[in-house]
Amino acid sequence: MTEATRTIRIGSSNGLHARPAKLFAQAVKDSGVAVTISKGSGAPVNAASILGVISLGAEKGDYVTLVADGDNAVELLDSLADLLTTDFDE
């Protein structure tokens, strides 16, 4: 098992609200890898939980930290970083 950490800047113009949060949480869930997401010094939440992700209140330009623990953790964080930096509201 490999643990990987990545800090990513939110790119979606409306932050991690319903649609981007859903796409992100679904990607985490589909991966089968344990991933947490946190904003600033806040407590990490389960990244596969849409409500948990939305509860962070992450806005455009905010930084979030992802921690993945499992096989292919680094590759998974690469793909999740792409999701978080994309503006789905363009």
N, C-alpha and C positions, 0 to 999 in steps of 0.2 A: 504494500500500500504506500502511496505517495501523497504527502500533503503539499499543497501549493497555495500561495497567497497572491492576490493581485489587487491593486487599488486602481479604480477606474473612475473617470469623470463622466457623469450622466450627460448624454447628448440630446435626448428627446426634449423638445421645446416645452412640453408640459410636465417634464419630470417623469418619475416612475408612477404614473397613474394607471387607470384600468387596463388599457390595451397593452402598453409596453410591459407592465407588471405581469399580465397574463402570459404573454409570449415568453418572457424571461422565466417565470415560475414553471411553465410547461416544459421548457427546454431542460431545466434542472431536473424536473420529475422524470422526464423521458430518459435522462442520462443514467439514472440509477446510482449516481454518486452523491454522497452526503456533502451539501454545500450550505454555508451560512453567508449572510450578507449583513453588513453593519454600516452605519453612517456616523462619522466622527467618533466620539467616545461612547456612543450608544451601545446597548447590548446587541449581540448578533442574533438574527432571527433565521429560521429555516427558509432558505431561498426557494424551496419548492412550494411554499405557502403564499398564495396570491395576497391574502389579507396581511400576512407578515411583511411582505415586500412593500405593499401600499402604506402600512403603518409607519414605515421609516420616514415618510414625508420627503423623500429625495426629490429635489428640484433640479432643473437644468443647471449644469455647472458644478453641482455638488459632487463630492468624492465619496464613493462607497468602497468598502473592502470586502472582497470575496475570499473565502477559505474553502477549498475542496479537499476531501480526503478519500482517495480511492484510486483505482487503476485509471490511467488516462486523465488524471486531475489537471495536468498542465494544458493538455489539448482542450479539455472542456472549458477551462478558464479563458483560453484564447477565443473560443466561439462565443462564450457568454460576454466577453468584453466587446466583441463586435455588436452583439445585441444591445448592450447598454450605451454604446457610443453612437448608435444609429438614431436619427430623428424620425420616428414613425409618424409624426404629425405634420410633415412637410406637405 
